[in-house]
Amino acid sequence: MARFILAAFLFALSVTAITPNNAGAKNVGSGNGSQFITGGCVNDADCQSGCCADASNVGVCSAEAAQFQNGKNGCNFVDPNAAATIAAAKQQVKKQGF
């Protein structure tokens, strides 16, 4: 029974992974602190909060107090694939039209 409960808990953690809110695509890689919490980021300079949290190798602006919640691994994330992330965000902006 304990194994089942542990397995269910670990599964629940795996499905609560954070993904960036696409509405903030225009601010990804801006470096001017314009990105809102839950928006994508490539480093702390993108975020109004000053915290780009690592969410399984994806940057998500986060409140410092929430940097370890929902599977995030803390502030100070620097995207090793920043150029590709920014390019994908620009494509999202074109798709959205804003």
Secondary structure as the mmCIF struct_conf table of DSSP 4:
data_model
#
loop_
_struct_conf.conf_type_id
_struct_conf.id
_struct_conf.beg_label_comp_id
_struct_conf.beg_label_asym_id
_struct_conf.beg_label_seq_id
_struct_conf.end_label_comp_id
_struct_conf.end_label_asym_id
_struct_conf.end_label_seq_id
HELX_RH_AL_P HELX_RH_AL_P1 ALA A 2 VAL A 15
TURN_TY1_P TURN_TY1_P1 THR A 16 THR A 16
STRN STRN1 ASN A 21 ASN A 21
HELX_RH_3T_P HELX_RH_3T_P1 ASN A 22 ASN A 27
TURN_TY1_P TURN_TY1_P2 VAL A 28 GLY A 29
BEND BEND1 ASN A 32 GLY A 33
STRN STRN2 GLN A 35 GLN A 35
HELX_LH_PP_P HELX_LH_PP_P1 PHE A 36 PHE A 36
TURN_TY1_P TURN_TY1_P3 ILE A 37 THR A 38
STRN STRN3 GLY A 39 GLY A 40
BEND BEND2 VAL A 42 ASN A 43
HELX_RH_3T_P HELX_RH_3T_P2 ASP A 44 ASP A 46
STRN STRN4 CYS A 47 CYS A 47
TURN_TY1_P TURN_TY1_P4 GLN A 48 SER A 49
BEND BEND3 GLY A 50 GLY A 50
STRN STRN5 CYS A 52 ASP A 54
BEND BEND4 ALA A 55 ASN A 57
STRN STRN6 GLY A 59 CYS A 61
HELX_RH_3T_P HELX_RH_3T_P3 GLU A 64 ALA A 66
TURN_TY1_P TURN_TY1_P5 GLN A 67 PHE A 68
BEND BEND5 GLN A 69 GLN A 69
TURN_TY1_P TURN_TY1_P6 ASN A 70 GLY A 71
BEND BEND6 CYS A 75 CYS A 75
TURN_TY1_P TURN_TY1_P7 PRO A 80 ASN A 81
HELX_RH_AL_P HELX_RH_AL_P2 ALA A 82 GLN A 96
TURN_TY1_P TURN_TY1_P8 GLY A 97 GLY A 97
#
